[in-house]
């Protein structure tokens, strides 16, 4: 499982976010990166056991973790580095439009889940249409006892419209979801938990429980 050293590195980076500091602590960074890559490889193996789309994707752990460097081109905040590791496990790669499993690692803000965060307009429209077309299937998925117990906070989103999109009736029974701009399930993990051995199985259990959501979203996106 993840080592405390990796969390310590991210904490120190948050306090000393500069190229000079990272240059002096490159060995610590490399150790943390290796720790994350080993974890990512193990997670890919676990997910592959219940999701054949992942096993057939032959994912490279290095391409499943977001870069530490921040894109400074379009921001006034010139802090050079992110202070988290974000693992994205998708059958078509982390930069694709496909739904995915994710693990976010940041001191005080670790969480795990699955879904799509910010789909592009075309994919978003397809997902809304799928929810509208087969609302009973959607509700059975998110109201499943195991799903609700694992993800008690329900379906999260990256934004909500004030009104239902024009192509749908305002009184549509799925209106709550048709207004959403993202669809994902997530739950927090404490810093203490994420460094414990048995938490690996907890993370994998969350991934497995989110699979029906990932499948539903991918089926919609790929139509």
C-alpha positions in Angstrom: 0.0 0.0 0.0 1.0 3.6 -0.1 3.8 4.7 2.2 3.7 7.6 4.6 6.8 8.9 2.9 4.8 9.7 -0.2 2.2 11.7 1.8 5.0 13.5 3.6 6.5 14.4 0.3 3.3 16.0 -0.9 2.9 17.9 2.4 6.4 19.3 2.1 5.8 20.2 -1.6 2.7 22.1 -0.7 4.8 24.2 1.8 7.8 24.6 -0.6 6.3 24.6 -4.1 9.3 25.7 -6.2 11.6 24.3 -8.7 14.5 25.0 -6.4 13.1 22.9 -3.6 12.1 20.0 -5.9 15.6 20.1 -7.4 17.1 19.6 -3.9 14.6 16.9 -3.1 14.6 15.0 -6.4 15.5 11.7 -4.7 12.5 12.0 -2.4 10.3 12.8 -5.4 11.5 9.8 -7.4 10.8 7.5 -4.4 7.3 8.9 -4.1 6.7 8.5 -7.8 7.9 4.9 -7.8 5.6 4.3 -4.8 2.6 5.6 -6.9 3.5 3.6 -10.0 3.7 0.4 -8.0 0.3 1.1 -6.5 -1.1 1.9 -9.9 0.2 -1.3 -11.4 -1.3 -3.3 -8.5 -4.7 -1.5 -9.0 -4.7 -2.3 -12.7 -4.2 -5.9 -11.9 -7.0 -6.0 -9.4 -9.5 -4.1 -11.7 -8.5 -6.4 -14.6 -9.9 -9.3 -12.6 -13.5 -8.0 -12.8 -13.4 -5.5 -15.7 -12.2 -7.1 -18.9 -12.1 -3.8 -20.8 -9.2 -2.8 -18.4 -7.4 -6.1 -18.8 -7.6 -5.8 -22.6 -6.3 -2.2 -22.5 -2.8 -3.2 -21.4 -2.5 0.1 -19.5 0.9 1.5 -18.8 1.0 2.7 -15.1 3.1 5.7 -16.1 0.4 6.9 -18.4 -2.3 6.5 -15.8 -1.0 9.1 -13.4 -1.3 12.8 -14.0 1.8 14.9 -14.3 3.2 16.8 -11.3 3.9 19.9 -13.4 1.1 22.4 -13.7 0.1 24.0 -17.0 1.0 27.6 -16.3 -0.1 29.0 -19.7 -3.6 30.0 -18.8 -3.3 30.8 -15.1 -2.1 33.8 -13.1 -1.1 31.5 -10.2 2.4 30.5 -11.3 2.9 27.7 -8.7 4.9 25.1 -10.7 3.7 21.9 -9.2 0.5 20.1 -8.3 0.3 18.8 -4.7 -1.4 15.6 -5.4 -1.2 12.3 -7.4 -4.2 11.5 -9.4 -4.6 7.9 -10.8 -7.0 7.6 -13.7 -7.8 4.0 -14.9 -9.7 4.1 -18.2 -9.9 1.5 -20.9 -9.0 4.1 -23.5 -6.4 6.0 -21.4 -6.6 8.9 -19.0 -7.1 11.6 -21.7 -9.9 9.8 -23.4 -13.7 10.6 -23.1 -14.4 7.2 -21.5 -15.6 6.8 -18.0 -12.9 5.7 -15.5 -11.9 4.5 -12.1 -9.9 7.0 -10.0 -7.9 7.4 -6.9 -6.9 10.9 -5.7 -4.0 11.1 -3.3 -3.4 14.4 -1.4 -2.8 14.9 2.3 -6.2 15.6 3.9 -8.0 15.1 0.6 -7.8 11.5 -0.6 -10.8 9.9 -2.3 -11.7 7.0 -4.6 -14.5 6.4 -7.1 -15.6 6.0 -10.7 -17.5 7.8 -13.4 -16.9 10.8 -15.7 -16.0 14.2 -14.3 -16.4 16.8 -17.0 -17.6 15.2 -20.3 -17.5 17.2 -23.5 -20.8 18.4 -25.0 -21.2 15.5 -27.3 -20.6 12.9 -24.7 -22.6 14.8 -22.1 -25.6 14.9 -24.4 -25.4 11.1 -25.0 -25.3 10.4 -21.3 -28.3 12.6 -20.6 -30.2 10.8 -23.4 -29.3 7.4 -22.0 -30.5 8.4 -18.5 -33.7 9.8 -20.0 -34.3 6.7 -22.3 -33.6 4.1 -19.6 -34.3 5.9 -16.3 -35.4 2.7 -14.5 -32.0 1.1 -15.2 -30.3 4.3 -14.1 -32.3 4.4 -10.8 -31.8 0.7 -10.2 -28.0 1.3 -10.5 -27.7 4.2 -8.1 -30.4 2.9 -5.7 -28.7 -0.5 -5.4 -28.2 -1.3 -1.7 -24.5 -2.2 -2.2 -23.9 1.0 -4.2 -25.6 3.2 -1.7 -23.7 1.6 1.2 -20.4 2.0 -0.6 -21.1 5.5 -1.9 -23.6 7.1 0.6 -23.1 10.6 -0.8 -24.6 9.3 -4.1 -23.8 10.7 -7.6 -21.6 13.8 -7.7 -21.3 16.3 -10.5 -18.9 19.0 -11.8 -21.7 21.5 -12.2 -25.5 21.8 -12.5 -27.6 23.7 -15.0 -30.4 25.9 -13.7 -32.9 24.3 -16.0 -33.3 21.0 -17.8 -31.8 21.1 -21.3 -34.4 22.2 -23.9 -34.6 18.8 -25.6 -36.1 17.4 -22.4 -39.4 18.2 -20.6 -39.0 20.3 -17.5 -41.2 17.9 -15.6 -39.1 14.9 -16.6 -38.7 12.6 -13.7 -35.0 12.4 -14.4 -34.6 16.2 -14.3 -32.3 16.1 -11.3 -29.7 14.2 -13.3 -30.4 15.8 -16.7 -29.2 19.1 -15.3 -25.8 17.6 -14.2 -22.6 18.2 -16.1 -20.7 15.3 -14.7 -21.6 11.9 -13.2 -19.3 10.2 -10.7 -19.4 8.4 -7.4 -16.7 9.1 -4.8 -15.9 8.7 -1.1 -13.1 10.0 1.0 -10.3 8.0 2.5 -8.3 9.3 5.5 -4.6 9.8 5.4 -4.3 7.1 8.1 -6.4 4.6 6.1 -4.6 5.1 2.8 -1.3 4.0 4.3 -2.8 0.8 5.8 -2.5 -2.6 4.0 -6.2 -3.5 4.2 -7.2 -0.2 2.5 -6.0 -1.6 -0.8 -8.9 -4.0 -0.7 -11.2 -1.2 0.3 -10.2 0.9 -2.7 -10.6 -2.1 -5.0 -14.1 -2.7 -3.5 -15.1 0.8 -4.3 -13.8 0.3 -7.9 -15.8 -2.9 -8.2 -18.9 -1.3 -6.8 -18.6 1.6 -9.3 -18.3 -0.7 -12.3 -22.0 -0.7 -13.2 -21.9 3.1 -13.3 -18.8 3.1 -15.4 -20.4 0.5 -17.8 -23.6 2.5 -18.1 -21.7 5.7 -18.9 -19.4 4.1 -21.4 -22.3 2.4 -23.1 -23.9 5.8 -23.5 -20.7 7.5 -24.7 -20.0 4.9 -27.3 -23.4 5.0 -29.0 
